């Protein structure tokens, strides 16, 4: 299976227990990030990401920052 396709729906958990997932936007093919339970995405995770690696890095940096607080 193609690495890009397999990483489209990555899932992460915040220190507070909320699930963060990546989704592929059908109109432009870019990835975006959302909480599975709804809610506003932090500014650093808003917008579109051109690859799964870039989206994953943004999420990991965000989670690392949150876990230090």
MARKEDREN-108449 format. One record per atom (N, C-alpha, C, O): residue in one letter; z negated, y negated, x negated; residue number from 0. Coordinates in nm, 4 decimals. Atoms other than C-alpha are relative to their C-alpha. Last residue first. Layout:
<nodes>
(node "A",(Z,Y,X),NUM) ...
</nodes>
This chain:
<nodes>
(node "X",(0.0849,0.0977,-0.0702),68) (node "X",(-3.0622,-2.2364,-0.2830),68) (node "X",(-0.1226,0.0647,0.0576),68) (node "X",(-0.2046,-0.0029,0.1197),68) (node "X",(0.0886,0.0692,0.0937),67) (node "X",(-2.9071,-2.0119,-0.5468),67) (node "X",(-0.0972,-0.0939,0.0691),67) (node "X",(-0.1962,-0.1359,0.0092),67) (node "X",(0.1068,-0.0921,0.0376),66) (node "X",(-2.7610,-1.7726,-0.2871),66) (node "X",(-0.0975,-0.0624,-0.0985),66) (node "X",(-0.2093,-0.0131,-0.1137),66) (node "X",(0.0970,-0.0157,-0.1094),65) (node "X",(-2.5620,-2.0556,-0.1277),65) (node "X",(-0.1174,0.0890,-0.0414),65) (node "X",(-0.2307,0.0645,0.0002),65) (node "X",(0.0698,0.1278,-0.0166),64) (node "X",(-2.3858,-2.1505,-0.4533),64) (node "X",(-0.1096,0.0122,0.1061),64) (node "X",(-0.2202,-0.0387,0.0876),64) (node "X",(0.0859,0.0132,0.1181),63) (node "X",(-2.2955,-1.7872,-0.5211),63) (node "X",(-0.0823,-0.1281,0.0084),63) (node "X",(-0.2011,-0.1281,-0.0239),63) (node "X",(0.1140,-0.0893,-0.0173),62) (node "X",(-2.1659,-1.7516,-0.1656),62) (node "X",(-0.0967,-0.0100,-0.1175),62) (node "X",(-0.2183,-0.0064,-0.0985),62) (node "X",(0.0834,0.0492,-0.1095),61) (node "X",(-1.9425,-2.0586,-0.1996),61) (node "X",(-0.1255,0.0854,0.0155),61) (node "X",(-0.2358,0.0319,0.0264),61) (node "X",(0.0661,0.1198,0.0525),60) (node "X",(-1.8111,-1.9470,-0.5384),60) (node "X",(-0.0939,-0.0565,0.1063),60) (node "X",(-0.2071,-0.0942,0.0757),60) (node "X",(0.1022,-0.0429,0.0963),59) (node "X",(-1.7401,-1.5999,-0.3949),59) (node "X",(-0.0754,-0.1191,-0.0598),59) (node "X",(-0.1971,-0.1123,-0.0774),59) (node "X",(0.1118,-0.0600,-0.0733),58) (node "X",(-1.5620,-1.7447,-0.0918),58) (node "X",(-0.1114,0.0390,-0.0957),58) (node "X",(-0.2285,0.0123,-0.0689),58) (node "X",(0.0672,0.1072,-0.0738),57) (node "X",(-1.3403,-1.9743,-0.3009),57) (node "X",(-0.1228,0.0535,0.0734),57) (node "X",(-0.2280,-0.0104,0.0730),57) (node "X",(0.0739,0.0807,0.0972),56) (node "X",(-1.2585,-1.6870,-0.5401),56) (node "X",(-0.0777,-0.1123,0.0711),56) (node "X",(-0.1942,-0.1361,0.0394),56) (node "X",(0.1164,-0.0771,0.0433),55) (node "X",(-1.1629,-1.4583,-0.2507),55) (node "X",(-0.0854,-0.0806,-0.0987),55) (node "X",(-0.2081,-0.0806,-0.0889),55) (node "X",(0.0966,0.0004,-0.1107),54) (node "X",(-0.9334,-1.7207,-0.1000),54) (node "X",(-0.1280,0.0721,-0.0410),54) (node "X",(-0.2381,0.0253,-0.0124),54) (node "X",(0.0522,0.1366,-0.0090),53) (node "X",(-0.7602,-1.7727,-0.4362),53) (node "X",(-0.1034,-0.0094,0.1118),53) (node "X",(-0.2074,-0.0729,0.0942),53) (node "X",(0.0848,0.0249,0.1170),52) (node "X",(-0.7210,-1.3979,-0.4929),52) (node "X",(-0.0630,-0.1390,0.0056),52) (node "X",(-0.1802,-0.1552,-0.0285),52) (node "X",(0.1324,-0.0588,-0.0197),51) (node "X",(-0.5935,-1.3404,-0.1374),51) (node "X",(-0.0945,-0.0290,-0.1165),51) (node "X",(-0.2143,-0.0481,-0.0953),51) (node "X",(0.0093,-0.1407,0.0397),50) (node "X",(-0.3093,-1.5848,-0.1994),50) (node "X",(-0.1404,0.0534,0.0286),50) (node "X",(-0.2362,-0.0234,0.0379),50) (node "X",(-0.1324,-0.0592,0.0233),49) (node "X",(-0.1795,-1.9196,-0.0769),49) (node "X",(-0.0047,0.1457,-0.0427),49) (node "X",(0.0976,0.2141,-0.0390),49) (node "X",(-0.0020,-0.0507,0.1369),48) (node "X",(-0.5048,-2.0360,0.0802),48) (node "X",(0.1296,0.0772,-0.0192),48) (node "X",(0.1711,0.1533,0.0682),48) (node "X",(-0.0783,-0.1207,0.0246),47) (node "X",(-0.5103,-2.2495,0.3940),47) (node "X",(-0.0013,0.0342,-0.1477),47) (node "X",(-0.0066,-0.0543,-0.2332),47) (node "X",(-0.1397,0.0133,0.0403),46) (node "X",(-0.7689,-2.5021,0.5052),46) (node "X",(0.0656,0.1348,-0.0208),46) (node "X",(0.0139,0.2382,0.0215),46) (node "X",(-0.0973,0.0384,-0.1018),45) (node "X",(-1.1464,-2.4935,0.5179),45) (node "X",(0.1402,-0.0074,-0.0590),45) (node "X",(0.1579,-0.0237,-0.1797),45) (node "X",(-0.0749,-0.1186,-0.0428),44) (node "X",(-1.3644,-2.2976,0.2743),44) (node "X",(0.1050,-0.0314,0.1063),44) (node "X",(0.1716,0.0596,0.1557),44) (node "X",(-0.0596,-0.0658,0.1160),43) (node "X",(-1.5071,-2.5894,0.0733),43) (node "X",(0.0795,0.1260,0.0350),43) (node "X",(0.1508,0.1796,-0.0499),43) (node "X",(-0.1154,0.0750,0.0511),42) (node "X",(-1.5600,-2.7879,0.3949),42) (node "X",(0.0699,0.0736,-0.1142),42) (node "X",(0.1929,0.0766,-0.1192),42) (node "X",(0.0325,0.1078,0.0934),41) (node "X",(-1.7928,-2.5246,0.5404),41) (node "X",(0.1275,-0.0626,-0.0585),41) (node "X",(0.2310,0.0030,-0.0699),41) (node "X",(-0.0137,-0.0419,0.1389),40) (node "X",(-1.6506,-2.3237,0.8325),40) (node "X",(-0.0360,-0.1175,-0.0907),40) (node "X",(0.0034,-0.2307,-0.0625),40) (node "X",(-0.0827,0.0839,0.0853),39) (node "X",(-1.7773,-2.4291,1.1720),39) (node "X",(-0.0045,0.0490,-0.1445),39) (node "X",(-0.1111,0.0722,-0.2014),39) (node "X",(0.0697,0.1045,0.0733),38) (node "X",(-1.9079,-2.1568,1.3976),38) (node "X",(0.0942,-0.0738,-0.0930),38) (node "X",(0.2052,-0.0284,-0.1210),38) (node "X",(-0.0318,0.1362,-0.0388),37) (node "X",(-1.7820,-1.8296,1.5316),37) (node "X",(-0.0816,-0.0991,-0.0808),37) (node "X",(-0.1669,-0.0601,-0.1606),37) (node "X",(0.0809,0.0356,-0.1165),36) (node "X",(-1.9422,-1.4875,1.5002),36) (node "X",(0.0282,-0.1411,0.0505),36) (node "X",(-0.0401,-0.1901,0.1404),36) (node "X",(-0.0303,-0.0921,-0.1103),35) (node "X",(-1.6676,-1.3538,1.2741),35) (node "X",(-0.0758,-0.0365,0.1259),35) (node "X",(-0.0292,-0.0099,0.2367),35) (node "X",(0.1170,-0.0814,-0.0271),34) (node "X",(-1.6916,-1.6646,1.0539),34) (node "X",(0.0350,0.0921,0.1161),34) (node "X",(0.0996,0.0486,0.2115),34) (node "X",(0.0791,0.0283,-0.1196),33) (node "X",(-1.3499,-1.7883,0.9470),33) (node "X",(-0.1251,0.0864,0.0021),33) (node "X",(-0.1318,0.1898,-0.0643),33) (node "X",(0.1317,-0.0631,0.0003),32) (node "X",(-1.1265,-1.8195,0.6414),32) (node "X",(-0.0726,-0.0384,0.1282),32) (node "X",(-0.0645,-0.1524,0.1739),32) (node "X",(0.1066,0.0930,-0.0346),31) (node "X",(-0.7549,-1.8920,0.6268),31) (node "X",(-0.1281,0.0801,0.0136),31) (node "X",(-0.1256,0.2028,0.0228),31) (node "X",(0.1280,-0.0529,-0.0448),30) (node "X",(-0.4691,-1.7121,0.4554),30) (node "X",(-0.0931,-0.1134,0.0403),30) (node "X",(-0.0865,-0.2229,-0.0156),30) (node "X",(0.1152,0.0280,0.0856),29) (node "X",(-0.1126,-1.8353,0.4327),29) (node "X",(-0.1256,0.0628,0.0593),29) (node "X",(-0.1281,0.1029,0.1756),29) (node "X",(0.0269,-0.1088,0.0928),28) (node "X",(0.1853,-1.6682,0.6027),28) (node "X",(-0.1179,-0.0233,-0.0935),28) (node "X",(-0.1502,0.0640,-0.1741),28) (node "X",(-0.0401,0.0392,0.1353),27) (node "X",(0.3095,-1.9891,0.7654),27) (node "X",(-0.0289,0.1061,-0.1058),27) (node "X",(0.0119,0.0903,-0.2208),27) (node "X",(-0.1046,0.1033,0.0045),26) (node "X",(0.3190,-1.9137,1.1379),26) (node "X",(0.0460,-0.0319,-0.1414),26) (node "X",(0.1650,-0.0524,-0.1651),26) (node "X",(-0.1351,-0.0517,-0.0235),25) (node "X",(0.1339,-1.5802,1.1295),25) (node "X",(0.1109,-0.1048,-0.0147),25) (node "X",(0.2234,-0.0706,-0.0511),25) (node "X",(-0.0593,0.0865,-0.1031),24) (node "X",(-0.1801,-1.7224,0.9644),24) (node "X",(0.1443,0.0453,0.0214),24) (node "X",(0.2246,0.0393,-0.0718),24) (node "X",(-0.1321,0.0510,0.0339),23) (node "X",(-0.3337,-1.4311,0.7698),23) (node "X",(0.0530,-0.0806,0.1173),23) (node "X",(0.0567,-0.0313,0.2300),23) (node "X",(-0.1053,-0.0362,-0.0957),22) (node "X",(-0.7069,-1.3833,0.8179),22) (node "X",(0.1308,-0.0613,-0.0469),22) (node "X",(0.1313,-0.1658,-0.1119),22) (node "X",(-0.1264,0.0699,0.0218),21) (node "X",(-0.9986,-1.3873,0.5752),21) (node "X",(0.1009,0.0541,0.1003),21) (node "X",(0.0996,0.1726,0.1337),21) (node "X",(-0.1210,-0.0808,0.0162),20) (node "X",(-1.3446,-1.2899,0.6905),20) (node "X",(0.1198,-0.0894,-0.0303),20) (node "X",(0.1217,-0.2083,0.0017),20) (node "X",(-0.1154,0.0859,0.0279),19) (node "X",(-1.6973,-1.4329,0.6619),19) (node "X",(0.1190,0.0918,-0.0202),19) (node "X",(0.1094,0.1894,-0.0945),19) (node "X",(-0.1206,-0.0603,0.0582),18) (node "X",(-1.9833,-1.2372,0.8215),18) (node "X",(0.1094,-0.1050,-0.0130),18) (node "X",(0.1378,-0.1792,0.0810),18) (node "X",(-0.1241,0.0246,-0.0746),17) (node "X",(-2.3154,-1.4136,0.8796),17) (node "X",(0.1176,0.0623,-0.0744),17) (node "X",(0.1220,0.0610,-0.1974),17) (node "X",(-0.0460,-0.1153,-0.0764),16) (node "X",(-2.6272,-1.2491,0.7313),16) (node "X",(0.1256,-0.0212,0.0831),16) (node "X",(0.1669,0.0691,0.1559),16) (node "X",(0.0611,0.0045,-0.1339),15) (node "X",(-2.8088,-1.5643,0.6148),15) (node "X",(0.0467,0.1144,0.0896),15) (node "X",(0.0019,0.1250,0.2038),15) (node "X",(0.1428,-0.0316,0.0131),14) (node "X",(-2.7252,-1.4833,0.2501),14) (node "X",(-0.0738,-0.0006,0.1346),14) (node "X",(-0.1756,0.0670,0.1501),14) (node "X",(0.0766,0.1108,0.0568),13) (node "X",(-2.3587,-1.4833,0.3603),13) (node "X",(-0.1456,0.0441,-0.0187),13) (node "X",(-0.1869,0.1456,0.0373),13) (node "X",(0.1193,0.0337,-0.0772),12) (node "X",(-2.1675,-1.1591,0.4146),12) (node "X",(-0.0769,-0.1107,-0.0720),12) (node "X",(-0.1011,-0.1025,-0.1924),12) (node "X",(0.1146,0.0318,0.0836),11) (node "X",(-1.8109,-1.1002,0.2992),11) (node "X",(-0.1164,-0.0336,0.0917),11) (node "X",(-0.0968,-0.0665,0.2087),11) (node "X",(0.1217,0.0334,-0.0734),10) (node "X",(-1.5025,-0.9450,0.4592),10) (node "X",(-0.1147,-0.0189,-0.0986),10) (node "X",(-0.1310,0.0593,-0.1923),10) (node "X",(0.1213,-0.0196,0.0786),9) (node "X",(-1.1466,-0.9294,0.3291),9) (node "X",(-0.1199,-0.0437,0.0830),9) (node "X",(-0.1087,-0.1313,0.1688),9) (node "X",(0.1176,0.0027,-0.0865),8) (node "X",(-0.8716,-0.9014,0.5881),8) (node "X",(-0.1271,0.0317,-0.0782),8) (node "X",(-0.1991,0.1262,-0.0458),8) (node "X",(-0.0100,0.1019,-0.1051),7) (node "X",(-0.5582,-0.9906,0.3962),7) (node "X",(-0.1281,-0.0152,0.0787),7) (node "X",(-0.1648,-0.1269,0.1151),7) (node "X",(0.1040,0.1011,0.0156),6) (node "X",(-0.6632,-0.7903,0.0891),6) (node "X",(0.0064,-0.1094,0.1065),6) (node "X",(-0.0712,-0.2047,0.1002),6) (node "X",(0.1307,-0.0632,-0.0085),5) (node "X",(-0.4685,-0.4743,0.1779),5) (node "X",(-0.1123,-0.1041,-0.0054),5) (node "X",(-0.2186,-0.0825,0.0528),5) (node "X",(0.0229,-0.0383,-0.1396),4) (node "X",(-0.1536,-0.6753,0.2469),4) (node "X",(-0.1405,0.0559,0.0157),4) (node "X",(-0.2089,0.0241,0.1130),4) (node "X",(0.0135,0.1215,-0.0817),3) (node "X",(-0.1656,-0.8488,-0.0915),3) (node "X",(-0.0332,0.0357,0.1450),3) (node "X",(-0.1196,-0.0269,0.2064),3) (node "X",(0.1299,0.0622,0.0258),2) (node "X",(-0.2307,-0.5203,-0.2787),2) (node "X",(-0.0236,-0.1226,0.0891),2) (node "X",(-0.1332,-0.1403,0.1422),2) (node "X",(-0.0094,0.1266,0.0730),1) (node "X",(0.0746,-0.3517,-0.1188),1) (node "X",(-0.1388,-0.0647,-0.0124),1) (node "X",(-0.2111,-0.0764,0.0866),1) (node "X",(0.0000,0.1185,-0.0843),0) (node "X",(0.0000,0.0000,0.0000),0) (node "X",(0.0000,-0.1247,-0.0887),0) (node "X",(-0.0608,-0.1253,-0.1958),0) 
</nodes>
